[in-house]
């Protein structure tokens, strides 16, 4: 792997780790950083598809109204592939919903992020959260 690819992968990893930390802090402005204005996201709860930062912001407001407090939001595994101007990351993650007696009910989910390098900066253009189908 070239030094350039390593640097890009480290930059993408840092961006994703900072994003997850912002979720734990409920810092919506930091969550929105490094996301394209025309972002497309597929999430676990409806709607089927989210387009743009205004709707992306609303999805986090919904998540925070549902989530346990403090917000558990952990990266379990993260794999990044980057090229000169396009990268993607796949991760397994964990969050939790409030349960009885303020106990957290764990929820594991999958995350795929697509990024483009625009003017030398990595920008998230696609985000996909999913959970396994249940029989």
N, C-alpha and C positions, 0 to 999 in steps of 0.2 A: 504494500500500500504506500502510495506517495505521501510525502509530508503535507501536500496540499489537501489530499483526501482526508488525512487524519485531522488536520485543522478544521476542515468543514464539518466532519462528523462531531468533533468536540464542540464546535459552535452550535450545531443543531441539538446536541445533547444538553448543553447549557441552557438553550432557549426552552426546551421541554421541561427540564428540571425547575427552571425559574417559573414557568407557567403553572406547574403542579404546586409549587410553593405559594404562588399567588392565590390559587384555589383554596388552599388550606387557610390562608389569611382572609378570605372573602374579599380580595382586592380586585374588583372588577376592572378597573383601569389597567392594572398590570396584566390581568388575564387577556385583555384585548390587544395588548402590545404585540407587535410582530405578527399580526393577522391582517390579511389583505382585505380591502374594503369590499371586494366581491367574493369573499370567502363562501364556500359551500360546505355545509355540515350535515351529516346524518347522525342522529342521536338515538338514544334508547327510547325516551318518551316521545310522543307526537309533539310537533308535526313531523311528517315523513322527511321533509327536507327544509333546511334553514339556509337562507341566502342573505349575505350582507351582515355588517357588524351590528346594526340595530337589533336584528332578530337573534343574532348570536348572544348579545348582551341579555336579551329577554330569557334565553335558555338558561343562563347562569342564575338569573333571579329565580326562575322556577326551581333549579337544582338547590339553591340555598334555602328556599322555603321548605323543601322536602328533606334535606340532609340533616344528619346529626350535628350537634355542636359540642365540641369543636369539630371541624370538618375533617374527617379522615379521607385522605386522597393520596394514595401511595403508588409509586411505580414499582412493580415486582420484577419485570424484565423489560429491557429496551434494546432494540436492534435498529441500527441506522445504516442506510445505504445512501451515499451521496455521489453526485457527479459534479461537473463544473457549475451548473446552474439549476439543477433539480435534485431533490433529495426526498426520501420517504423514511418514515420511522414506523415500526410496529412495536406494540407494547402490550403487556398484560398489566392490569392495574387493579386497585382495590379502593372502594369507598364504602360507605355504610349508611344505612337509613336508621332513623330513631326506632328503637324497639321499646317494649314494655320496660318500665322502671328505669328509663334513660340508658338502657344497654344498647350498644350498637349491634345492628344486624348486618353482618358483612355482605357485600355485593362485589363479586369479581367481574371485571369487564375487559373487553379488548379495545385497543385504540390503534387507529392507523392515521398518520398525518402525512400529507403531501406538502412539500415546500418548494418555493422557487427562490433563487437568489436574484434580487432586484437591487440594482445600484450597489452591489457589494454586500447586501444584507439578506439574511434568510428570512423569508416571510411565509407564514402558513396560508396556503390557498385552499386546502381541503382537510377536513377533520371528520373522522368516522368513529363513533363509539358504538359498541354492540355487546350484547350478552348472548350466551348460547341459548338456542331454542330449547324449550322444555316440552317433553311429550305430555 
